[in-house]
Amino acid sequence: MTSSTRPQARDVFSVIDAMDLTTLGSLFTEDGRLTFGNNAPMIGVEEILNGTKQFFDTIGGLHHTIVNEWHVDGQTIIELEVTYDRKDGQQVTIPCVTIFHSNNDGKIDHYRVYFDVAPIYA
């Protein structure tokens, strides 16, 4: 896979930070998988968007800052700091690792997020 077909991490996080579900859905294959930590994967664009909307409904906003980024074959591995705007007006920044795999068409077919959400709701 060439780098031209791989989604750019900064662009993916820009879509997420905008909480733009329509564009987010267009980044995934129809049978794409999204897994948050040890939760069951969400499979398919509709399930991914429904689950992501449910999460977005619990926060006021978010902003991703890329700390490190690596590319191995079709995998993109990103170390991040994510700042969440909580519903109570407070902000919390959490370390996170995201790994996504893109197919030959540049669509994400597997996206995994590893972080501890407890501080968001504390």
C-alpha positions, 0 to 999 in steps of 0.5 A: 500500500502506498502512503497516498491511499492511507488515510492521514491520521491528522485528517481522521482526527480532524473529522472526529474532533468536529464530531462529524458523523457523516464524514466519519462514516465515509472513512470506513468500509461497509463491514469496518470494525471499531473497537474501544478498549475491551468492549465488543467491536462495532461492525458496519458503518451503521453500528459504528456511527450509532455507537460513536454518536452515543459516546459523543452525546456524553461529552461536550467536545474533544481534541486529539494531539498526535504525540507519535505516529508509525506506519507498518504495512496497512497499519497506522499506530498513533500515540495521542493526548486527547482532551475531552470537554466534559458536560460539567464544563471541565476538561480532562486530557487522557493518553491514548493509543489508536491503531487503524488498518486501511485497505487498498482503497484507503478505507479503514476496515479496522480501528482500535482505541485504547484509553481509560475513559474513567476520568471523563466521567469522574 
